[in-house]
């Protein structure tokens, strides 16, 4: 238990010391700028949303059409007259 506590103390001390480091600060700033730039490029336009919605709409319509065909009654086959053997 004592070893864990001393390890935790050392890690928190090093973390605290590094938090003010110019390298850590610069990395954090670059990450924040990259995040902001990515968010600025992500918003979709209404046209994009409409285009993306068209595809599921088409798929749903096709599925409804196919479901109608599957549920529709099938025409009965005509019964064959006679046997299938060739007479000779």
VOFI-711084 format. One record per residue (C-alpha): residue in one letter; x, y, z. Coordinates in steps of 0.05 Angstrom, whole numbers, plus 5000, padded with zeros to 4 digits. Example, Ala and Ser with C-alpha at 12.3 -4.5 7.8 and 13.67 -1.06 7.14 Angstrom:
% VOFI-711084
A524649105156;S527349795143;
***
This chain:
% VOFI-711084
X500050005000;X505750475017;X509050334950;X502550504913;X501851154951;X509051364936;X508151174863;X501751584858;X505252174892;X511052144844;X506552094783;X502252684805;X508453094820;X511452954751;X504753084718;X504153744755;X511253944734;X510053764661;X503454144658;X507154804653;X512254544604;X512654924538;X512354274498;X505954044533;X502754734526;X504554774451;X501854074439;X495354244475;X494654884435;X495754514369;X490653984389;X485554514406;X486654884340;X486054234301;X479654074337;X476754764321;X478754704248;X475554024243;X469054274274;X468954854225;X469154384166;X464053884190;X457254224186;X453053924131;X448854354086;X441454234075;X443153964006;X447953454037;X442653224086;X437353174031;X442052773987;X443652294044;X436252214059;X434552043987;X438251383989;X434551074049;X428051334020;X429450963955;X431350333992;X424950364034;X420750453971;X424149853938;X423049434000;X415749614002;X415049433928;X418448763938;X414348614000;X408048733959;X410448253906;X412147713958;X405347793993;X401447793927;X397847133911;X401646713861;X398046453799;X396845713800;X400345283749;X396344913698;X396144173712;X399743763660;X395343323618;X397842613612;X404442323634;X411242613621;X413841953591;X414941943517;X410741423482;X413941043428;
***
